[in-house]
Amino acid sequence: MEDTWLKRRKALKLYGFNNLTKTLSFNIYDICYTRDSEERNAYIEYIDEQYNSKRLTNILLEVANIIDAKVLNIASQDYDPQGASVTILIAEEEIKKDSLVAHLDKSHLTVHTYPESHPENNISTFRVDIEVSTCGEISPLKALNYLINSFDSDIIIMDYRVRGFTRDLNGEKHYLDHDINSIQDFIDKSILANYTTIDLNLHYANIFHTKMLINKLVLDNYLFNINSDELTSEEIGEIKELINKEMVEIFYGTNIPKLK
């Protein structure tokens, strides 16, 4: 698919700068079974350590490298009691320092983390929000596979939108400079094989939406400080039910009513 995009880009001769803004937004969720407050706190601490601002910065720097963007500025923050965020200002070409503000709302990489738990729920979640927004020819879609593989991605909810227009040499407006039917077109097939997917695409508006839910529940991947061989078959069944309920609710964006 990337070859098709490159051919389309080379074939389209533009007048002036490519003003199309391409934005790829992610919500990635990791689910974990935590039996008590001690395990919940330990899980949150683990997540904060694993995905601190330093590691998140390195992930976004690699994204910039993959999409061939120039890094202009980096801002990062670790939060108390938990969570972290990083924002990287980027450009397609090197620009002068006094021009930074003009590019701030168009070309940037951001990531925010949200570890979450509740004392009345044995399931803890970790959500990471990522946005890759570019202006010009560089495409955020090139970083899709790398970003998915950078996190424990049980659930992935993605939006891709192209805004604005650019003109060719004859003055005709173009609202898209590459071919796309679905975000899935740019995801490696070996990754897609692990997920159940749903698409909602508004081609006429250049808006593309994809949801992905991991399709194989390996229990030990969702346990914290315990192994499945330490559990009874009844406990395993109850835990799997809790994990599945949490994942389905997040995937479909609706709560499953509690059975009385």
Backbone as CSV, one residue per row, in Angstrom:
resi,resn,N_x,N_y,N_z,CA_x,CA_y,CA_z,C_x,C_y,C_z
1,MET,0.823,-1.205,0.000,0.000,0.000,0.000,0.857,1.255,0.000
2,GLU,1.988,1.210,0.703,2.866,2.367,0.760,3.415,2.701,-0.623
3,ASP,3.676,1.674,-1.457,4.156,1.910,-2.811,3.126,2.699,-3.609
4,THR,1.846,2.351,-3.436,0.773,3.067,-4.124,0.744,4.522,-3.696
5,TRP,0.919,4.739,-2.393,0.923,6.102,-1.859,2.073,6.908,-2.444
6,LEU,3.245,6.289,-2.562,4.404,6.978,-3.110,4.185,7.330,-4.580
7,LYS,3.597,6.401,-5.345,3.328,6.664,-6.759,2.356,7.828,-6.915
8,ARG,1.302,7.828,-6.061,0.306,8.912,-6.125,0.969,10.244,-5.793
9,ARG,1.838,10.249,-4.790,2.498,11.467,-4.365,3.393,12.013,-5.467
10,LYS,4.149,11.132,-6.126,5.052,11.565,-7.187,4.287,12.033,-8.419
11,ALA,3.121,11.422,-8.676,2.345,11.775,-9.858,1.651,13.129,-9.696
12,LEU,1.355,13.509,-8.443,0.630,14.747,-8.178,1.612,15.903,-8.050
13,LYS,1.661,16.759,-9.075,2.548,17.910,-9.072,1.801,19.092,-8.456
14,LEU,2.332,19.606,-7.343,1.639,20.641,-6.590,2.216,22.019,-6.852
15,TYR,1.362,23.015,-6.623,1.804,24.395,-6.666,2.047,24.853,-5.228
16,GLY,3.276,25.175,-4.902,3.588,25.632,-3.557,3.636,24.494,-2.553
17,PHE,3.341,24.831,-1.306,3.464,23.889,-0.190,2.241,22.979,-0.087
18,ASN,2.449,21.721,0.279,1.341,20.791,0.513,0.681,21.158,1.843
19,ASN,-0.529,21.699,1.792,-1.212,22.195,2.996,-2.104,21.162,3.676
20,LEU,-2.100,19.920,3.203,-2.938,18.891,3.821,-2.417,18.539,5.211
21,THR,-3.321,18.508,6.172,-2.974,18.095,7.529,-3.504,16.686,7.756
22,LYS,-2.598,15.753,8.072,-2.970,14.358,8.289,-2.786,14.051,9.781
23,THR,-3.853,13.572,10.418,-3.812,13.312,11.858,-4.221,11.879,12.152
24,LEU,-3.349,11.167,12.844,-3.615,9.801,13.289,-3.692,9.810,14.808
25,SER,-4.849,9.415,15.352,-5.066,9.399,16.800,-5.312,7.980,17.281
26,PHE,-4.689,7.638,18.407,-4.783,6.296,18.995,-5.343,6.360,20.410
27,ASN,-6.124,5.376,20.779,-6.316,4.974,22.180,-5.882,3.526,22.253
28,ILE,-4.894,3.228,23.081,-4.439,1.852,23.268,-4.657,1.471,24.730
29,TYR,-5.257,0.299,24.953,-5.583,-0.150,26.302,-4.865,-1.458,26.638
30,ASP,-4.358,-1.512,27.860,-3.809,-2.743,28.426,-4.653,-3.096,29.642
31,ILE,-5.079,-4.357,29.743,-5.953,-4.815,30.823,-5.178,-5.741,31.749
32,CYS,-5.420,-5.627,33.056,-4.718,-6.483,34.021,-5.640,-6.848,35.181
33,TYR,-5.563,-8.118,35.620,-6.324,-8.566,36.788,-5.492,-8.313,38.044
34,THR,-6.049,-7.530,38.969,-5.367,-7.211,40.228,-6.310,-7.550,41.380
35,ARG,-5.878,-8.460,42.253,-6.777,-9.036,43.254,-7.152,-8.099,44.387
36,ASP,-6.236,-7.226,44.795,-6.473,-6.384,45.965,-5.761,-5.048,45.791
37,SER,-5.874,-4.181,46.807,-5.291,-2.842,46.725,-3.779,-2.897,46.578
38,GLU,-3.150,-3.886,47.198,-1.691,-4.013,47.087,-1.278,-4.308,45.652
39,GLU,-1.977,-5.223,44.992,-1.658,-5.533,43.602,-2.005,-4.383,42.663
40,ARG,-3.111,-3.693,42.963,-3.492,-2.552,42.134,-2.413,-1.469,42.190
41,ASN,-1.958,-1.156,43.408,-0.925,-0.138,43.562,0.384,-0.567,42.898
42,ALA,0.703,-1.853,43.023,1.937,-2.368,42.415,1.866,-2.294,40.892
43,TYR,0.678,-2.580,40.345,0.498,-2.507,38.885,0.664,-1.071,38.397
44,ILE,0.050,-0.114,39.097,0.159,1.289,38.710,1.616,1.741,38.766
45,GLU,2.332,1.343,39.807,3.749,1.703,39.924,4.569,1.092,38.795
46,TYR,4.248,-0.144,38.449,4.940,-0.827,37.358,4.725,-0.090,36.028
47,ILE,3.476,0.272,35.759,3.148,0.983,34.524,3.860,2.328,34.471
48,ASP,3.859,3.045,35.612,4.515,4.346,35.654,6.010,4.233,35.387
49,GLU,6.585,3.146,35.864,8.019,2.935,35.652,8.307,2.525,34.207
50,GLN,7.472,1.634,33.668,7.691,1.133,32.317,7.442,2.193,31.246
51,TYR,6.460,3.050,31.492,6.087,4.048,30.499,6.226,5.455,31.078
52,ASN,7.417,5.743,31.582,7.692,7.085,32.073,7.980,8.018,30.898
53,SER,8.134,9.295,31.189,8.283,10.281,30.115,9.537,10.035,29.285
54,LYS,10.580,9.492,29.894,11.812,9.224,29.144,11.581,8.164,28.066
55,ARG,10.921,7.052,28.444,10.660,6.009,27.453,9.680,6.489,26.390
56,LEU,8.658,7.234,26.799,7.690,7.755,25.845,8.352,8.706,24.851
57,THR,9.300,9.497,25.340,10.044,10.398,24.452,10.803,9.599,23.399
58,ASN,11.443,8.528,23.833,12.199,7.693,22.885,11.285,7.070,21.829
59,ILE,10.064,6.676,22.246,9.103,6.114,21.301,8.714,7.157,20.250
60,LEU,8.426,8.371,20.704,8.024,9.415,19.767,9.181,9.859,18.877
61,LEU,10.391,9.838,19.392,11.549,10.177,18.556,11.724,9.157,17.425
62,GLU,11.441,7.895,17.730,11.521,6.873,16.680,10.393,7.065,15.663
63,VAL,9.216,7.499,16.132,8.124,7.813,15.208,8.556,8.922,14.252
64,ALA,9.166,9.965,14.796,9.653,11.067,13.965,10.646,10.563,12.927
65,ASN,11.502,9.636,13.338,12.483,9.063,12.420,11.794,8.257,11.315
66,ILE,10.776,7.471,11.689,10.072,6.628,10.722,9.345,7.463,9.671
67,ILE,8.733,8.579,10.087,7.963,9.388,9.137,8.815,10.479,8.491
68,ASP,10.119,10.449,8.765,11.057,11.407,8.154,10.734,12.848,8.524
69,ALA,10.438,13.070,9.808,10.141,14.422,10.291,11.340,14.993,11.042
70,LYS,11.453,16.314,11.031,12.516,17.002,11.758,11.999,17.415,13.129
71,VAL,12.719,17.061,14.182,12.323,17.407,15.546,12.757,18.832,15.858
72,LEU,11.794,19.663,16.311,12.072,21.065,16.613,12.117,21.344,18.103
73,ASN,11.271,20.641,18.863,11.193,20.913,20.301,10.577,19.710,21.018
74,ILE,11.025,19.441,22.263,10.504,18.338,23.067,10.097,18.867,24.440
75,ALA,8.882,18.536,24.873,8.419,18.854,26.224,7.867,17.586,26.846
76,SER,8.294,17.266,28.071,7.843,16.032,28.722,7.543,16.277,30.191
77,GLN,6.684,15.412,30.757,6.287,15.585,32.152,5.827,14.251,32.748
78,ASP,6.342,13.916,33.937,5.808,12.810,34.734,4.909,13.412,35.796
79,TYR,3.729,12.806,35.999,2.743,13.373,36.907,2.664,12.618,38.224
80,ASP,2.215,13.320,39.245,1.990,12.742,40.563,0.480,12.727,40.818
81,PRO,-0.154,11.592,41.123,0.490,10.334,41.532,0.883,9.403,40.392
82,GLN,0.331,9.594,39.185,0.672,8.686,38.094,0.428,9.331,36.745
83,GLY,1.001,8.726,35.712,0.805,9.215,34.360,1.980,10.048,33.875
84,ALA,2.061,10.184,32.568,3.130,10.962,31.946,2.643,11.478,30.602
85,SER,3.311,12.513,30.091,2.968,13.030,28.777,4.210,13.594,28.103
86,VAL,4.192,13.558,26.777,5.285,14.093,25.973,4.687,14.759,24.738
87,THR,5.214,15.915,24.387,4.835,16.593,23.151,6.102,16.936,22.379
88,ILE,6.122,16.569,21.106,7.261,16.883,20.239,6.764,17.692,19.049
89,LEU,7.346,18.852,18.861,7.025,19.693,17.725,7.892,19.267,16.549
90,ILE,7.266,19.045,15.393,8.010,18.537,14.238,7.717,19.372,12.999
91,ALA,8.532,19.201,11.974,8.316,19.843,10.679,8.840,18.924,9.592
92,GLU,8.350,19.145,8.386,8.818,18.345,7.249,10.231,18.739,6.857
93,GLU,10.562,20.023,7.050,11.889,20.524,6.735,12.382,21.379,7.892
94,GLU,13.672,21.617,7.946,14.233,22.490,8.956,13.666,23.901,8.774
95,ILE,13.220,24.521,9.898,12.713,25.883,9.815,13.386,26.727,10.882
96,LYS,13.289,28.026,10.744,13.934,28.931,11.682,13.180,28.949,13.006
97,LYS,13.906,29.265,14.089,13.325,29.280,15.432,12.121,30.212,15.518
98,ASP,12.180,31.374,14.864,11.089,32.332,14.978,9.836,31.903,14.226
99,SER,9.901,30.747,13.547,8.734,30.239,12.823,8.032,29.102,13.557
100,LEU,8.494,28.772,14.759,7.977,27.600,15.469,6.488,27.696,15.747
101,VAL,6.010,28.863,16.190,4.617,28.999,16.584,3.684,28.711,15.416
102,ALA,4.071,29.067,14.234,3.220,28.855,13.062,2.975,27.385,12.789
103,HIS,3.853,26.513,13.243,3.723,25.081,12.982,3.141,24.318,14.174
104,LEU,2.924,25.013,15.290,2.568,24.328,16.537,1.257,23.556,16.439
105,ASP,0.263,24.123,15.728,-1.052,23.475,15.716,-1.191,22.484,14.570
106,LYS,-0.122,22.210,13.812,-0.260,21.331,12.655,0.626,20.104,12.735
107,SER,1.896,20.273,13.053,2.832,19.155,13.010,3.371,18.871,14.404
108,HIS,2.870,17.793,14.991,3.304,17.470,16.352,3.047,15.998,16.657
109,LEU,3.755,15.503,17.649,3.558,14.166,18.182,3.248,14.322,19.669
110,THR,2.204,13.670,20.133,1.872,13.740,21.559,1.533,12.357,22.092
111,VAL,1.822,12.161,23.366,1.433,10.924,24.038,1.089,11.258,25.487
112,HIS,0.006,10.646,25.980,-0.422,10.818,27.369,-0.810,9.442,27.912
113,THR,-0.445,9.153,29.153,-0.785,7.858,29.749,-1.775,8.040,30.892
114,TYR,-2.645,7.029,31.065,-3.678,7.082,32.086,-3.810,5.717,32.773
115,PRO,-2.982,5.412,33.780,-3.194,4.186,34.572,-4.461,4.363,35.416
116,GLU,-5.272,3.309,35.528,-6.566,3.449,36.199,-6.932,2.181,36.948
117,SER,-7.507,2.359,38.138,-8.025,1.223,38.914,-9.138,1.733,39.821
118,HIS,-9.889,0.774,40.406,-10.971,1.137,41.325,-11.022,0.097,42.441
119,PRO,-11.201,0.525,43.701,-11.176,-0.426,44.832,-12.262,-1.497,44.785
120,GLU,-13.342,-1.252,44.025,-14.429,-2.237,43.959,-14.378,-3.064,42.683
121,ASN,-13.267,-2.955,41.958,-13.135,-3.688,40.700,-11.754,-4.328,40.648
122,ASN,-11.691,-5.617,40.400,-10.404,-6.315,40.374,-9.658,-6.178,39.041
123,ILE,-10.186,-5.344,38.162,-9.523,-5.111,36.882,-8.905,-3.715,36.882
124,SER,-7.630,-3.633,36.529,-6.957,-2.349,36.344,-6.687,-2.161,34.852
125,THR,-6.677,-0.917,34.426,-6.437,-0.635,33.017,-5.342,0.417,32.851
126,PHE,-4.683,0.345,31.728,-3.698,1.352,31.350,-4.062,1.837,29.959
127,ARG,-4.322,3.135,29.847,-4.662,3.717,28.545,-3.565,4.686,28.127
128,VAL,-3.185,4.600,26.878,-2.243,5.567,26.327,-2.890,6.219,25.108
129,ASP,-2.887,7.545,25.090,-3.413,8.309,23.964,-2.241,8.861,23.163
130,ILE,-2.269,8.644,21.856,-1.188,9.093,20.982,-1.801,9.851,19.808
131,GLU,-1.164,10.951,19.458,-1.575,11.682,18.257,-0.348,12.028,17.432
132,VAL,-0.429,11.694,16.156,0.628,12.046,15.205,-0.026,12.919,14.145
133,SER,0.310,14.194,14.151,-0.302,15.147,13.231,0.785,15.778,12.370
134,THR,0.634,15.678,11.049,1.653,16.175,10.136,1.037,17.107,9.102
135,CYS,1.840,18.025,8.629,1.421,18.937,7.574,2.421,18.819,6.436
136,GLY,1.938,18.521,5.232,2.831,18.349,4.106,2.795,16.924,3.595
137,GLU,3.899,16.468,3.048,3.941,15.157,2.421,4.186,14.016,3.398
138,ILE,4.778,14.293,4.565,5.079,13.209,5.498,3.779,12.604,6.023
139,SER,3.759,11.278,6.178,2.528,10.575,6.524,2.647,9.863,7.873
140,PRO,1.713,10.114,8.815,1.734,9.415,10.099,1.441,7.924,9.979
141,LEU,0.836,7.498,8.868,0.485,6.090,8.687,1.711,5.182,8.634
142,LYS,2.860,5.736,8.307,4.080,4.936,8.241,4.479,4.383,9.611
143,ALA,4.019,5.034,10.686,4.429,4.645,12.041,3.434,3.705,12.719
144,LEU,2.393,3.284,11.992,1.324,2.472,12.584,1.842,1.210,13.272
145,ASN,2.551,0.391,12.547,2.983,-0.902,13.080,3.937,-0.729,14.259
146,TYR,4.821,0.244,14.164,5.761,0.495,15.263,5.020,0.889,16.532
147,LEU,4.025,1.770,16.422,3.294,2.217,17.601,2.496,1.079,18.243
148,ILE,1.855,0.263,17.434,1.090,-0.865,17.971,2.004,-1.824,18.726
149,ASN,3.192,-2.057,18.174,4.126,-2.991,18.801,4.870,-2.395,19.994
150,SER,4.752,-1.094,20.206,5.470,-0.435,21.304,4.746,-0.566,22.642
151,PHE,3.497,-1.040,22.616,2.697,-1.144,23.831,2.030,-2.522,23.888
152,ASP,1.573,-2.887,25.099,0.759,-4.094,25.243,-0.658,-3.735,24.796
153,SER,-0.933,-3.983,23.549,-2.143,-3.443,22.909,-3.264,-4.474,22.886
154,ASP,-4.055,-4.519,23.971,-5.209,-5.419,24.010,-6.364,-4.860,23.181
155,ILE,-6.547,-3.548,23.278,-7.595,-2.860,22.519,-6.963,-1.632,21.881
156,ILE,-7.251,-1.420,20.598,-6.725,-0.258,19.891,-7.888,0.426,19.184
157,ILE,-8.045,1.712,19.434,-9.087,2.500,18.776,-8.393,3.646,18.050
158,MET,-8.537,3.698,16.733,-7.777,4.635,15.918,-8.679,5.485,15.034
159,ASP,-8.265,6.732,14.864,-8.912,7.640,13.930,-7.841,8.264,13.041
160,TYR,-8.137,8.345,11.750,-7.236,9.013,10.812,-8.063,9.981,9.989
161,ARG,-7.602,11.225,9.937,-8.363,12.244,9.204,-7.415,13.136,8.426
162,VAL,-7.814,13.472,7.203,-7.056,14.406,6.371,-7.885,15.673,6.241
163,ARG,-7.306,16.816,6.614,-8.007,18.100,6.591,-7.362,19.044,5.577
164,GLY,-8.176,20.005,5.133,-7.672,21.044,4.254,-7.601,20.610,2.807
165,PHE,-6.856,21.368,2.016,-6.656,21.021,0.611,-5.326,21.594,0.153
166,THR,-4.848,21.060,-0.958,-3.656,21.574,-1.608,-3.969,21.732,-3.090
167,ARG,-3.175,22.507,-3.804,-3.470,22.779,-5.217,-2.387,22.207,-6.123
168,ASP,-2.838,21.767,-7.315,-1.867,21.321,-8.305,-1.425,22.508,-9.156
169,LEU,-0.605,22.245,-10.149,-0.047,23.321,-10.971,-1.110,24.093,-11.742
170,ASN,-2.264,23.463,-11.980,-3.355,24.121,-12.705,-4.312,24.871,-11.777
171,GLY,-4.035,24.809,-10.454,-4.885,25.507,-9.503,-6.029,24.685,-8.963
172,GLU,-6.158,23.422,-9.403,-7.247,22.563,-8.912,-6.954,22.099,-7.489
173,LYS,-7.988,22.119,-6.639,-7.835,21.706,-5.247,-7.833,20.180,-5.141
174,HIS,-6.988,19.651,-4.245,-6.935,18.218,-3.948,-7.064,18.046,-2.429
175,TYR,-8.007,17.187,-2.032,-8.304,17.004,-0.615,-7.645,15.748,-0.041
176,LEU,-6.943,15.013,-0.891,-6.236,13.803,-0.476,-5.086,13.589,-1.448
177,ASP,-3.915,13.232,-0.921,-2.773,13.030,-1.819,-2.266,11.588,-1.790
178,HIS,-3.091,10.671,-1.243,-2.725,9.262,-1.227,-3.992,8.417,-1.212
179,ASP,-3.880,7.168,-1.631,-5.023,6.260,-1.666,-5.209,5.588,-0.314
180,ILE,-6.456,5.542,0.165,-6.765,4.846,1.415,-8.235,4.446,1.424
181,ASN,-8.499,3.205,1.786,-9.859,2.727,1.998,-10.138,2.479,3.471
182,SER,-9.068,2.125,4.203,-9.188,1.802,5.622,-7.814,1.937,6.268
183,ILE,-7.793,2.256,7.553,-6.535,2.277,8.305,-5.879,0.901,8.252
184,GLN,-6.700,-0.133,8.179,-6.176,-1.499,8.157,-5.258,-1.761,6.957
185,ASP,-5.420,-0.980,5.902,-4.575,-1.146,4.717,-3.099,-0.932,5.049
186,PHE,-2.827,-0.212,6.127,-1.458,0.160,6.471,-0.928,-0.612,7.675
187,ILE,-1.691,-1.605,8.148,-1.272,-2.418,9.284,-0.786,-3.769,8.775
188,ASP,0.331,-4.226,9.298,0.911,-5.500,8.884,-0.094,-6.640,9.118
189,LYS,-0.186,-7.550,8.164,-1.152,-8.654,8.252,-0.887,-9.559,9.457
190,SER,0.378,-9.681,9.853,0.693,-10.518,11.018,0.143,-9.908,12.303
191,ILE,0.018,-8.584,12.336,-0.595,-7.909,13.481,-2.103,-8.066,13.431
192,LEU,-2.702,-7.822,12.271,-4.154,-7.914,12.122,-4.681,-9.297,12.469
193,ALA,-3.878,-10.331,12.226,-4.308,-11.704,12.500,-4.601,-11.929,13.978
194,ASN,-4.062,-11.092,14.845,-4.252,-11.247,16.289,-5.465,-10.500,16.823
195,TYR,-6.194,-9.836,15.939,-7.269,-8.959,16.397,-8.580,-9.190,15.646
196,THR,-9.684,-8.919,16.357,-10.990,-8.744,15.743,-11.122,-7.260,15.438
197,THR,-11.548,-6.901,14.226,-11.546,-5.505,13.828,-12.919,-5.029,13.370
198,ILE,-13.149,-3.740,13.570,-14.362,-3.075,13.087,-13.940,-1.761,12.447
199,ASP,-14.504,-1.467,11.280,-14.233,-0.213,10.578,-15.492,0.644,10.501
200,LEU,-15.296,1.940,10.602,-16.350,2.903,10.305,-15.677,4.030,9.518
201,ASN,-15.847,4.020,8.198,-15.118,4.941,7.333,-16.060,5.885,6.601
202,LEU,-15.765,7.176,6.665,-16.512,8.193,5.936,-15.605,8.709,4.823
203,HIS,-15.572,7.976,3.721,-14.636,8.294,2.641,-14.865,9.684,2.063
204,TYR,-16.119,10.101,1.980,-16.421,11.403,1.384,-15.886,12.555,2.234
205,ALA,-15.636,12.282,3.531,-15.117,13.312,4.431,-13.655,13.070,4.804
206,ASN,-13.051,12.031,4.210,-11.659,11.664,4.519,-11.458,11.403,6.012
207,ILE,-12.421,10.680,6.608,-12.363,10.284,8.009,-12.406,8.757,8.068
208,PHE,-11.452,8.158,8.775,-11.334,6.702,8.830,-11.187,6.272,10.283
209,HIS,-11.982,5.274,10.693,-12.025,4.835,12.089,-11.902,3.312,12.134
210,THR,-11.009,2.822,12.969,-10.811,1.376,13.124,-10.681,1.019,14.599
211,LYS,-11.371,-0.067,14.995,-11.229,-0.631,16.341,-10.630,-2.020,16.231
212,MET,-9.737,-2.366,17.179,-9.112,-3.686,17.181,-9.162,-4.274,18.588
213,LEU,-9.618,-5.517,18.695,-9.729,-6.228,19.970,-8.951,-7.531,19.869
214,ILE,-8.021,-7.741,20.791,-7.213,-8.955,20.780,-8.136,-10.170,20.777
215,ASN,-7.855,-11.146,19.928,-8.817,-12.249,19.757,-8.441,-13.541,20.470
216,LYS,-7.323,-13.527,21.208,-6.953,-14.711,21.961,-6.552,-14.301,23.369
217,LEU,-7.288,-14.783,24.360,-7.038,-14.424,25.751,-6.117,-15.460,26.384
218,VAL,-4.849,-15.122,26.524,-3.881,-15.964,27.235,-3.826,-15.449,28.662
219,LEU,-4.394,-16.189,29.592,-4.638,-15.680,30.936,-3.396,-15.124,31.617
220,ASP,-2.272,-15.790,31.499,-1.064,-15.328,32.184,-0.620,-13.940,31.727
221,ASN,-1.051,-13.519,30.555,-0.720,-12.171,30.085,-1.499,-11.087,30.821
222,TYR,-2.521,-11.507,31.591,-3.389,-10.543,32.268,-3.315,-10.653,33.786
223,LEU,-2.412,-11.477,34.278,-2.249,-11.648,35.727,-1.041,-10.865,36.206
224,PHE,-1.119,-10.339,37.429,-0.034,-9.544,37.993,0.436,-10.192,39.292
225,ASN,1.694,-10.595,39.308,2.329,-11.220,40.485,1.787,-12.608,40.812
226,ILE,1.007,-13.206,39.922,0.553,-14.585,40.109,0.591,-15.298,38.757
227,ASN,0.543,-16.635,38.798,0.480,-17.453,37.590,-0.824,-18.232,37.577
228,SER,-1.272,-18.589,36.396,-2.547,-19.291,36.279,-2.522,-20.660,36.950
229,ASP,-1.340,-21.288,37.063,-1.279,-22.608,37.697,-1.463,-22.538,39.203
230,GLU,-1.513,-21.332,39.764,-1.782,-21.147,41.195,-3.278,-21.026,41.468
231,LEU,-4.080,-21.003,40.419,-5.509,-20.751,40.548,-6.318,-22.020,40.323
232,THR,-7.492,-22.067,40.938,-8.418,-23.165,40.695,-9.132,-22.925,39.371
233,SER,-9.752,-23.965,38.844,-10.486,-23.818,37.585,-11.643,-22.832,37.739
234,GLU,-12.252,-22.806,38.917,-13.339,-21.857,39.171,-12.818,-20.421,39.155
235,GLU,-11.673,-20.194,39.790,-11.080,-18.857,39.801,-10.692,-18.423,38.393
236,ILE,-10.144,-19.347,37.619,-9.759,-19.030,36.239,-10.973,-18.589,35.433
237,GLY,-12.082,-19.315,35.591,-13.313,-18.962,34.872,-13.821,-17.585,35.257
238,GLU,-13.793,-17.268,36.556,-14.275,-15.969,37.034,-13.386,-14.831,36.534
239,ILE,-12.079,-15.046,36.559,-11.141,-14.008,36.119,-11.284,-13.761,34.624
240,LYS,-11.382,-14.823,33.849,-11.562,-14.658,32.402,-12.845,-13.897,32.091
241,GLU,-13.882,-14.164,32.847,-15.154,-13.471,32.643,-15.013,-11.983,32.932
242,LEU,-14.303,-11.645,34.010,-14.082,-10.244,34.366,-13.263,-9.521,33.298
243,ILE,-12.194,-10.173,32.840,-11.331,-9.573,31.817,-12.094,-9.373,30.516
244,ASN,-12.819,-10.393,30.105,-13.586,-10.313,28.858,-14.632,-9.208,28.923
245,LYS,-15.314,-9.086,30.061,-16.330,-8.044,30.233,-15.707,-6.655,30.091
246,GLU,-14.577,-6.457,30.733,-13.894,-5.162,30.667,-13.497,-4.822,29.230
247,MET,-12.941,-5.802,28.540,-12.467,-5.563,27.180,-13.612,-5.295,26.216
248,VAL,-14.688,-6.051,26.333,-15.839,-5.862,25.450,-16.478,-4.499,25.692
249,GLU,-16.585,-4.082,26.952,-17.174,-2.785,27.267,-16.359,-1.646,26.656
250,ILE,-15.033,-1.724,26.790,-14.173,-0.678,26.229,-14.238,-0.687,24.704
251,PHE,-14.215,-1.869,24.115,-14.212,-1.999,22.661,-15.474,-1.412,22.036
252,TYR,-16.630,-1.707,22.647,-17.899,-1.239,22.092,-18.356,0.087,22.707
253,GLY,-17.657,0.557,23.741,-18.001,1.836,24.350,-19.321,1.831,25.069
254,THR,-19.672,0.707,25.690,-20.925,0.610,26.432,-20.769,-0.391,27.566
255,ASN,-21.446,-0.164,28.669,-21.370,-1.055,29.827,-22.352,-2.214,29.717
256,ILE,-21.885,-3.394,30.086,-22.743,-4.581,30.125,-23.486,-4.570,31.466
257,PRO,-24.821,-4.645,31.467,-25.567,-4.633,32.725,-25.170,-5.785,33.638
258,LYS,-25.120,-5.510,34.952,-24.796,-6.546,35.921,-25.981,-7.487,36.099
259,LEU,-25.654,-8.783,36.164,-26.711,-9.760,36.383,-27.118,-9.760,37.842
260,LYS,-28.432,-9.744,38.106,-28.918,-9.758,39.476,-29.017,-11.180,40.002
